[in-house]
Amino acid sequence: GAPLMSAADPMPTEPFQLSAILTGHEQDVRSVGPFADDQVITGSRDATVRVWKVDSESADGASATCTHTLSGHTHFVGAVGITAAGEALSGSNDKHIIIWNTEAAAPAHVLQGHTEPVTCVRVSPSSGQLFSASWDKTARVWDLGSASCVAVLKGHEAALWAVQPLGEEAASDRCLTGGGDRTIKLWAGETCERTYEGHSDVVRDLALLPGAGFLSCSNDATVRMWELGGECLRVLQASETFLYSVSVLPGGEWLTCSEDRTVRVWAGGSDDCVQSITHPATVWDCAPLPNGDIVAGCADGRAYLWTRAAGRAAPQALQAGFKDEVAAVAMPAQQVEGMVGDLDVSQLASEEALAQPGEREGQHKIVKDEGGTPMLYTWSMAKGTWEKIGEVTGSSGGTSLGKRMHGGKEYDYLFDIDINGSMLKLPFNRGDDPWWAAQQFLWKNDIDQAFLDQVANFVITNTPGNQVSSGPRNADPFTSGGSYRPAANGAGSSGANGGNADPFTSGGAYRPGAAPEGVPSCGGSSAPQDPWMRGAYTTAQGAAAAAAA
């Protein structure tokens, strides 16, 4: 077969097929990208970075082998990249950026300066400088030769999620930033030259569009095309849920991934969806490779390679197994395109409705199977068939699915809790202790301690499969219902400091400076919530006093 990193294959009309599955991370793959030669780099919630060798010469399509596992971060890795010298780099919830000696699998430099999680790292192709974005509302520019910060970009009013150097030869310090204040800013050095407004929610990612300007994607489910002069040229409704990544394929097509488990390829010159690829779980990041293939990082702990080259396609057995896995995953009705309210199964058509062709790529249709179970299908233009995505569940279990923003940050779950007729929001992350989350909820809202069991059990009921992470935690020894339950080693634990709060979706789960190292501060308070220091709260008055402290 052709080498993986050859020139882009001239087959833009061919559908992408599964090429290889990268299995090895213990938790969500949060960031992906091309690496040197025929390699791919991934960063994960398990606090590691992995480099993968892709062998496209094998007899049965491409295969991928992990050649390096880079361990050095103490919290989740949400951003990865490659330096001009070909070394791996990564940004983490531990506030640090690591430049790796990849062959030695050891840090060469640790860049310190950000005061909150690092969400994006990108290298300028013209200057070789590193640009980073962080929840501390700043972007930083780093000289990698001296491993020092040369500029701090201050001006955003909320957490930053994306930075994109323009890579201009004449003005190599110009870059774009986007974040939680819903704006994008253009910088020359430390000076903000322009602010772009239009998105109605958090700006998640930015990508250069050669010859035109740039693209942005947002939690508002749109991709916007901008000219650098400030005008928004196009708005593409690319999903019904959060968009996490946008990029441009070598042939000019646009690439997005989203909360609804899809990677989508867009025509670029129009609003047509060329292909919609459903995965077994949320797709956190996707990136084009130099040869036109795609790598996608998924919440199931794996990364997936997709190709248009027949010689790099996976064996049929692997492709069939992947389809079965996708179809086995239930999907909440609230995440299905166009669904409003709970699902009324009695109004659904039978499987005979699948005889009617779809009208566009990625179109959804819900039908009842023989047993009366609602099943979601998606239309494949390339194959001319409806492909099963999986069972549709009608109830959200009290969660706000798809839109889980609270206090300007994101959570895995956002529950509506009814306390004496008042609906209050309780944010929760996978790996958190339900009892501790419930206790903080009572503190924050000045609620009687008697509600603790009721709130904690509600959370437990509505987070099936949640494993409480091991490691230091500030659970309450008096009222947390025996919550000192170390999780088994493996997928349930991550990072040296333990605690499985997600740097991107756990608003405030880890606030450097607010709590001692290794003691995450959760919920809405900025002070460490240490029950030993705050006193044993055994009465409503005590809880109220603790909440006010």
Salt bridges, closest charged atoms under 4 A:
ASP9 OD2 - ARG312 NH2 2.70
ASP28 OD2 - ARG45 NH1 3.80
ASP28 OD2 - ARG430 NH2 2.85
ASP38 OD1 - LYS53 NZ 3.01
ASP46 OD2 - HIS25 ND1 3.10
ASP94 OD2 - HIS73 ND1 2.96
GLU103 OE2 - HIS68 NE2 3.32
ASP136 OD2 - HIS114 ND1 2.95
GLU168 OE1 - ARG174 NE 2.87
ASP181 OD2 - HIS156 ND1 2.96
GLU193 OE1 - ARG174 NH1 3.06
ASP205 OD1 - ARG122 NH2 2.76
ASP220 OD2 - HIS199 ND1 2.94
GLU253 OE1 - ARG308 NH1 2.73
GLU259 OE2 - ARG404 NH2 2.51
ASP260 OD2 - ARG264 NH2 3.74
ASP271 OD1 - ARG234 NH2 2.71
ASP293 OD2 - ARG312 NE 2.90
ASP300 OD2 - ARG302 NH2 3.36
GLU325 OE2 - ARG302 NH2 2.08
GLU337 OE2 - ARG360 NH2 2.80
GLU337 OE1 - HIS364 ND1 3.93
GLU387 OE2 - LYS323 NZ 3.21
GLU387 OE2 - LYS383 NZ 3.24
GLU410 OE1 - ARG204 NH1 2.52
ASP412 OD2 - ARG45 NH2 3.26
ASP412 OD2 - ARG430 NE 3.56
ASP416 OD1 - LYS425 NZ 2.58
ASP502 OD2 - ARG30 NH1 2.30
ASP502 OD2 - ARG45 NH1 3.49
